[in-house]
């Protein structure tokens, strides 16, 4: 397939977000239901003893690819369907095997990261999550939470947990799409993805900063609005659907980060944000 690595301008990071929101607005229900279906499936899988959590973690590369396939369908005038989540596994045997191997590697790496983080913070992160989820904490629990938040081991555990997770995202950012549309093998796709993220680190930095800034501004605005209304406890009613929307838009944006960086030669690559790539550039098979 005619995939060629391009280095794009830093401002493209914002263009990816704009394109993702515009695409989501075309089929909000279908693209949201895609993630809802994944969530319900994950809940069922998590009920499996021992392997449930590992299987769910390993399914995240397939989720990102499924959203990219669905996004391409929406741009072509179609709809997002739950079948897009497993469409990558319907290809030829070699690509299916490569995608399953990617999923296994991702799950294994995630487990290692979680074990390392737990070893560093001694389970403090899980305890903080439990306390924060408690609606009415006792004075002793509030004191415990304050002590945990001031604990250096929790801080270093968070650094390990999120720092290594961010590093892991780099080789897997484009890898599923490179396997599905580019026919690359596991190691080649991981290397190509890492190289693409590095060469386009300016655009990726703008992309990440834009996401963080947008979510922070939204949180501040919602908090301020409900604070003025004296109903701060109702902010969660807005936070839940907004979080779902932002998650879906994020997964939609992955398609644009891919086609803009790995588009075909000349105009085919540069126009990737405005129309689906031509059949000779990216195929659905």
N, C-alpha and C positions, 0 to 999 in steps of 0.2 A: 504494500500500500504506500501511496505517496505521502509519507509523513516526513516533515523536515523541521528541525529545531530552529526556532527563531528567537532572537533577543528583542524584546519589546520595550517600549518606553515605560518609565515608572508610572506615568499617569494612567496606563492601562489598568492598573490595580483598581482605580475608581470606575473605569469603564466596565470591568467585570461585574462589579456590584450593581451598577445601573442596569446592565443587560439582564442580570439575574432577577431583579425586582420587576422589570418590565415583562419578562417571560412568566414569572410567577403570577402576575396580574392577569395573564391570558387564561390560565387554567388553575386558579387557586384551589378549587375543591379537589381536582384530580391529583395535583402535586402534594396537597396536604394529606389526602387519603393514602397516598403511597407510603408516607412515613407512619401514619396510624396503623396501617396493615403490618408494617415492620415491627412496630412497638408491641402489638398484640401477639404477633408470632414470637417475638423475643420473650414475652412473659410466659408463653407456653413452654418454650425451650428451657427457660431458667428453672422450670419445675423438675427438669431431669437432674438426678443426683450426680455430683462430681463433674460431669462434662457440660452441663447446661451453660454455665457462665463462659466457658472456653469457646463453645460453639457460637454464642452471641458475639463475643469479641472478634472471632474469626470471620463473622458475616459482615463486618463493617466495610471491608474493601468491596464486597459485592453490593452493598447498599449504595456506595458512592458511584459504582458503575451503573447500577440500575437507575439512579437519578440522572446520570448523564445520558443514558439511552432514552429515558422519558423526556428529558429536556429537548433532545434532538427531535423527538416525535412531535412535541408541542410546537417547536419552531417550524416544522414542516406542515403545520395545520392539523395535526392529529391530537390525541388526548393522552394523558398519563394513565397507565393501567398497572394494576398490581403485578401483572405478568412481566413487566419490565424489570422487576427486582431479580428475576431468575433468568432473564433472557441471555445473559452472558454465559450461562451454563448450557445453553442449547446449541452452542456452536460446535465446531469439530472437536474431536477427542483431545488433540494436543492443546488447544486453547483452554478447554474446560479443565484439563489437568493442571495447566499453568495457573489458572485462577484459583483452583482449590489449594494448590501449593502456596500461592501468595497468602491466602486466607490463613493457612496453617502457620506460616511464618509470622504473620501479624499477630495471631493469637498467642503464640509462644513468646514473642518479644514483649507483648503487653503483660503477660503473666510474670515474666522476669522483672519488668519495671515495677509492677505492683509489689512483688516480693521484696525488692530492694528498698522501695519507699517504706514499706511496713517495717523492715529491719531498721531503717534510720529513725523513724518516728515512734516506733514501739506501739503502734496501734492508736496513736493519738488522733490521727486524721479521722478514723472511723468513729471514735468517741465524740469528736467535735460535731460530726455530721448528725449523730444520734441526738446530741443535746440541742442542736439548732432545730431539729425536726420536732422537738418536744414543744407543744403549744404553750403549756403553762409550767415553767420550770420553778422548782423550789429554790429558796435562797442558797442552799448548799450546792445545788446544780449550777446556779449562776456563778457562784464562786469558783466551782470547778472549771466552768467554761472560760472564765477570765484567766485562770491559771494556765489552762491549756493554750489559749491564744497567745500568752506571753512566753510560752516554752520554746526555747531555741530548737529543740528536736522536732517540733511540729514545723517550724519554719524550714529547716533543712529537708524534712520529709516532703514538703510541698515543692521545694526546688527540684528534688530528685524526681518526684512524680510528674510534674508538669514540664520540667526541662527535658527529661528523656522522652516524654510523650510527644513534645514538639519536634525533637530530633527524629523520632520514628516516623512522624508524618511526612517528612521530606522524601524519603525513597518511595513511599507508598502513595504520594499525592497524585501522580499520573500513571503509576504502574498498572492498575486494572485496565485503564483505557488503552494503554500501549499494548497490553496482551490482547484485548478484545478487537481493537481496530487496527493495530499495527502488527499483530502476529508475533510479537516479541516473546522471548522466554522469560522465566522468572528473574534470573540474574541480570539479563540485559534490560528488562523493564525497570528494575530497581535502580540500576546505574543511570539509565536515561532520565528517569524522573529526578534523581539527585542532581544530575548535570543541568537539567532544565530549570530547576528551582534556583540553583546557584547562579546560573547565567542571567536569570530574570529576578534576582534578589531585590532589585529596586522596586519592581512592580509588585512582588510578593509582599514586601515591607509595607508599601502603601495600602495594599489590599488588607493586610492584617490590622494595621493602624486604623483604617477606615471602619472596619468591623468593630473594633474595640471602642472607638470613639462614638460610633452610632449607638451601640448598645448602652454605653455609659450615659449618653445624653438622654436616651429614651428612659432609662431608669430614674435619672434625676428629675425629668419632666413629670413622669407618672407620680413619683413620690411627692413632688412639690404640689401637683394638682390635688391629689387626695389629701395632702396635709392641709391645704387651704380649705378644702371642703369638710375637714374634720372627720374624714372616713379613711384614714390611712390603712386600717385593717382590711379594707376592700381592694387594696392595690393588687392583691394576689389574683383577683378576678380578671384583671387586665394582663398581669404578668404571664399567666399560663398560656392563653391563646397567642400572645405576642411572642413568647418563647418558641412555641410551635411554629409560628410563621417564620421567625428568624432562622430556625433550624432548617426548614424546608428551603428557604431562599439560599442558605449557605450551600446546601447540596446541589441546588440548581446552578449556583455560580461555578461549581467545579468544572462543568462542561465548557464554560467560557475561558477558564484558565487553561484548559487543555487545547481547544481549537485555536486559540490565539497564539499559543506557543508552538504547537505542533501542526499548524495549518500547512496547506500545500504551498508550492512555490508562488511567488508573486502575489497577485491580488487575492488568490484563493485564501491565503493565510491571513492577509490583512483585513479581509471583509468578513472574517469568521464571526464577529460579534453581531453582524447584521442579518446574516442568513445562514442556513445550514450549509456545511461544506458540500461541494458537488460529489456525486457518487464515486467519481474516480479518485477522490482524496480520502474520504472516510466512508467506509462501507459498514452496513449494519450486519454484515455476515463475517 
